[in-house]
Amino acid sequence: MDDVGSLLNSLCHLMVSFERAIAGDADGSGSALDLDMPGLAVLVSLDLFGEMRPSSIAQLLGGTTSMATKVVGRVERHGYVVRRYGEVPGDRRAVTVQLTGAGRDAIDRCDRALSGLSLELQAAMLSVDDAVVADTARPDPADPPGGHPPTTGPALAEFLRFVVAVDKPILATAGHLAALHPADPRGLLVLSELERRGGVRVGELPAVVDRSRNTVERLVRDLEADGLVTREVGALEADRRAVVVDLTGAGRAVIRGVVGAIRADLPELRPAMTGLRLALSGERQGLGATRR
């Protein structure tokens, strides 16, 4: 596996770990956050840019207004945001979304969860360090919106920015395959692990993707339906009853195509990766944004 393939594999593992943290008790405080990456992206967007309409949130998330409305509904049920009505001059029917104090607390807990993965993130980027971040000037922090620093720390903001940048070539290459959509990195992680290790016993996959056997069964079935993986019994000499999952020719072509697309997009990834590395190392103390 080459340097970019290693980066993709590491990022998929890190995303699975981070999603587990923000879905549960991210910082050991005793209560579950019950967040996912789209929900966290909504909270951070509102924190950095202020109150917004669902259509503006959709633009930031790269999805439809109906998708953004569903995500807003989920985080609203936890008290992280509130919807406000009739407060847009000239459009009394307009709906806007505002972050609550509970939402800011959730962001702060997610920030602490990310700090626990900072060393792994920096190590993941070392494989493409020369190609991406060498001789890149340090960005100058701008004044935060309203003159008050947002709750979102620079590392979390830059991490989400980096995730969005990496998602673009993945979506362009494999976004039409539901099991490989970057909103859930587990499908890509399975293909990446099979490319790296060769065939894997199906019983080993729940630990790899941090999901139950039933969930892994559905994931493998979806990947099979797309012609990306195959299952074979008797492929292991030491255990002829073992069921082994392996890449098909199409699956190998897809994961290599994704890696190639990310490699071709490395120049576009430069600012996001540089900002993330500086934020993780504590060199970037502020994050600029403009309220909308």
N, C-alpha and C positions, 0 to 999 in steps of 0.2 A: 504494500500500500504506500503511495507516494505522500508527499508532505500535505497537499490539500486534502487527500483522502483521509489522512490522519486527523486533520483539523475538523473535517465534517464528522468523523466518528466521535471525537472528543466532545464536540459541541452537542451532538445528539445525546450523549451520556449526561452532559452537564444540564441540558434542558430537562431531561427526565428527572434528575435530582432536584433541580430548582422547582419544577412543577409539583413534585411531591411535597416539598417544603411549604410552598405557598397555599397548597390545598389543605394542609394540616396545621399543626402547631409550629409555625415557622421558627419561633425563637424560644420555645420552651416556656411560654407564659401560661400555658394551661388551656388555651382556647384555640379552636381551629379557625383559620382565615377563610377557608372554602373559596379560594380564588383560583383562576386559571390565567394563562398568559393574556388572552383578550381582555379579561376583566381587569387585570393589573394595568394593561396598556391604557384602558379607559381612565382609570384613576390617575395615572401619571400624566396623561394628556390634560386632564382637567386641572391638575396641580400646577402644571407648567404654563398652560395657556389660558386658564380661567374658564368661566362658565361658557358652555358651547351648546349649539344645537346638535341633535343626533346626526344630521347630515354632515356637519363638520367633523364629528367624531368618526363617522364612516370614512371620510377622506383620509384622516390620519391613520386609520386601521387598514386602509386599502380594501375595504369591503363595501357592501350595500348598506343603505339606511336601515332596511329591515333587520339585517344582521346586527348592526350597531344597536338598534332598539332592543333586540333580544339580550345582548350583552349588558346593556344598561339596566334592563329589567332584573337580571340576575344580581348585579351588584347593589341595586336599589333595595332588593329584599333583605340584604344584610345590613342596610343602613349606611352604606358607603357613599351613596350619592342621593340627591333628591331632584325631582323634576319640578320645574317652575313654569307657570303658565301665565300668558298675557303680559309679560314684562319686556317685550321687544317693541320699541316705538314703531308705530306704523303697521304692526302685525300682531294684533291681540290674540290670534290663535296659535302663535308660535310657542313651541316647547323648548326650553333650555334645560341643561343638566348642570348641576353644581355639586362639587365635592363637599362632603361633610367632615366633621371632626373625626368621626370613626374611620372615614376613608383615609384621612391623613395618618391616623394611627396605623392603619393597615399597610400603607406605603412604608412607613418607618420600620415596621416589622419585616416586610419584604426586603428592605434595604439591608437589614441585619442578616437576613438569610443569605443574600447574595454575597455578603462579606465572607461568609464561611466557605464560599467556592472560589474566592479570588485567586488563590494560588493555582488551582486547577485551570481556571480561565487563562491566566497568564502563560501557563505551561502549554496549553493548547495552541496559543498563538505563536509560540516560539518556532514551530515547525515551518511557518511561512514568514518569519520575521524579516529576513533579508529581502524577500520579494515584495513585502507590503509596507513595512513601517520604517525601513532604514532611511536616515537622513530626512525625516519628516519634521517640519518645524512644529514646535509646541503651539497649540491654539491659545489665543488670548481669551480668557473668560470675560464675558460681557456682564453688564448689570442685570440682575434678575428682575422679573416683572414686578412693577410697583415698588421697586426698591427694597423688597423683602425677600429673603431667600426662600425658595419653595421647600416643601417637606422632602421631596424627592432628592436624594443625594446624587452627586455627579456620576458615581459608578452605576447606579441603577438606571439612570437616564441614558447613559452611554451604552449600557448593556442592551437596552431595548432598541436603541438606534442601530446597534450592530446586528441584532437579530433581524430587524426589518431589512437591513442591507443584504444579509445572507439569504433571506427568504426570497428575494427577487429572482436570482438565477434558478433557485429550486422550483419556484412557481412556473417560470418560463419553460423549464425542462420537463417537470413531472407533475405540475399542478393539476393536470387533467385527470390524474389517478387519485381517487379519494383517499386510498390507504397511504399515499405518500405526501399528502398535503402537509406543509411545514407547521400548520397549527397544532398537529400532533406528531412529534418527531419519532414516534416508535416504529412506524413502518420503514422510514429511512434507516433507522438504527438497525433493524433486523437485516436489511439488505447490506448495510455497511459491515456488520459483523460477519455475515456469510461471505462477503468478498474478502474480508481480512482472514477469517479462520477456516473457510471451507464449510462443508456440511456440519450441522449442529443437531444434536438430539433435541427433539421438540420439548422434552422435559426440562431442558436448560434455559429455554427462552423466557419463562416468567421472571427469572432473576435478572436477565439481561434488560428487559423492558419495564421491570417493576410493576407488573400487573398479574392478576390471577390467571390460573390455567384456562378458565373459561374465556377470559378476555383475549388471551394469547391465541386460543383456538380460533376465535372469530377473526383476529388479525391475520393469522396464517391463511385462513380460508379466503379472506379478501385478497391477499397477495397471490394466492393460487388462482383465484378467479380472473385476475389481471394477467396471468401467465408469467408472473415474476419469480415464483418459487415452486418447488415440487417436493413432495414427500415420498420417501422410499423406505420400505421395510427390508431389513437384511443387509443393509449397506455396510454395517460394522461387523468385522470378523469376530470381535470379542463378544458381541451381543446381537445375534441374528434377529431378535425380536424387537430391537430398538427402532423407533421411527425417526428418520433423519430428514431434516429440512435443508434444502440446498437451493442455490440460485439456478434459474434456467438461463439459457442464452440471452433471452430478452431481459431478464432481471439484471444480469451482469452488464448488459449494454446500458440499461437505465441508470444504474448507480454510477457507472463510469461516465455517463453523459452528464449527470448532476455534478460530479467532481470536476469534469472539464468545463462546465458552465461557470462554476465558482472560480476556477483558475482564470478563465477569460475575464471574469469580473473583478479580479484582484485590484486593478487600478481604482475602480469605483468603491471598493471596500476600504481603501487606504484611510480616508478621514475617519470613518466609524471605528476602525480597529485602533487607530492612533489615539482617538479620544478615549476609548475604553481602557487602553493600556495606561494612559496618563491618569485617568480617574482611579483605576485600581491601585496605582502606585501612590496615590495621594498628591500628585503634582497639580491636579486641576482642582481648584478650590471653589469655582463658581460655574453656574450654567446659565447662559443667557436665553431668554425667550421673550416673546412679545405677546401681550394679551390680545385676544380677539373679542 
